[in-house]
Amino acid sequence: MAGQAALDGALAALPEDRRELARLLLAARQPVPAHPVPRSGTGPVPPTALQNRLWSRERTHPAVATGSHALRLTGPLDQGRLTEALTGVLRRHGALRTRLVRSTTEGPRLYVDEEPALRLTRADLTGFPARAAAERVAREVAESASTVLDLETGRTSAFRLLRTAPDEHVLILASHLAVFDGWSSGVFLADLAAGYRAGPAEPAPPGLQFADYAQWQHRWLAGPDGTAELARRRAVFAADPPAARCPAGFDRGHLPVRLARGPVEAGLALGAGEGATPFMTLLAALAVVLARRQGRTSAVIGTPAAGRFAAPLEGAVGQFTTVVPIRIDLAGGPGFPELLRRTRTAVAEALGHQRLPVDALFGDGTPPPYDVLFALHNYPAVPLELPGIEVGQLPGPPARHLELYSPDPAATLACVGLVERDGEIGGTAEYNRHAITPEGVRGLLAGIEEVLHRAATAPDSPL
């Protein structure tokens, strides 16, 4: 402790412009821990690998990194308290006060502003006829999803509060995907509810912030442990060819999808008997479909993972998502139970590498070895519980995931994101119009149903 006190005293004696440099140099000499830890100092840090890609892409595709969702609030809302609570959440999470600043010598750097800047617009629609008010709300929700946010200026969030009746409001949030992932929605809403209930006595900031993670990722990837893990993981996919890049490029399309209940229920029951989760069972069936399509005895599928591999990250707002490539071996024509066992092992192995950003794993300009992404979403459901307020989710435009999840969207056919509700499995497929048709996407899902049906009726038959 005395040594640390002496070190702190020596740092404090340095001029301010050299103090942060000294901290960085000292940190560089220390071993990089296996998990992020709070950093010393408050200076700038390198952006994450995903942030670098999104920042570059939004130079030519504004709003490509904007996510949005809307809530209907029914009841006596205290607008002043809601405003204070929103500001409190921005103050609590450094990711929501982040700016990316160009540097000619070190590359871009992330700065965290001391004070939050709440960007909230209000509109009173109580004088509108019901139909006109509904149309205005729908337009505002659609416009929010196209809001041009800018990581460089720090404009990474924007809110709209629409009063549609004396005791009814719509709250719309637009957030920059470089600092806000799907898991962050639950964290944000839980903190917003806590701040609304507590008033000025808002919750303390989490001990681990996104900037801590960004600095750790940069150091870990450059260190011996990160370098070795990258080499081992790349070796797994060394024999898998990169996905073919569509010459026409990328043009987004969306398609609502749903799996037939009968074959899926039978297949999931078979999977449960083999100790496989619903995700593993559906993934195994999709691997069969893709292996047939590609004429191979293996399939590589990308799946978005939360990337919160350390418990303290679970309470932080930030963009931690990565894509985990999963290689499934179908050699030898296994029956479905054997394929489930192989898939279970492959998934567990792959998810153990969530620390590796996909942009570092396949970031040399060569497309990754998968052209389909698949997810069965399980974000924690955290309702926005405001006293005296009934909260409902409003439908909005489909999310844009391909450019978030894929280092090269032109080399991807589709991203199928499903959820399980009330025994039904469905969701949205986002696809590249230049590479596959809606019928082609439906064919992939029909193939999953066919595999599950055959597996349930003749589980030991070779695939």
Summary of the structure (lengths in Angstrom):
residues: 463
radius of gyration: 23.8
end to end distance: 63.1
largest distance: 75.6
contacts: 1480
relative contact order: 0.15
helix: 42%
strand: 20%
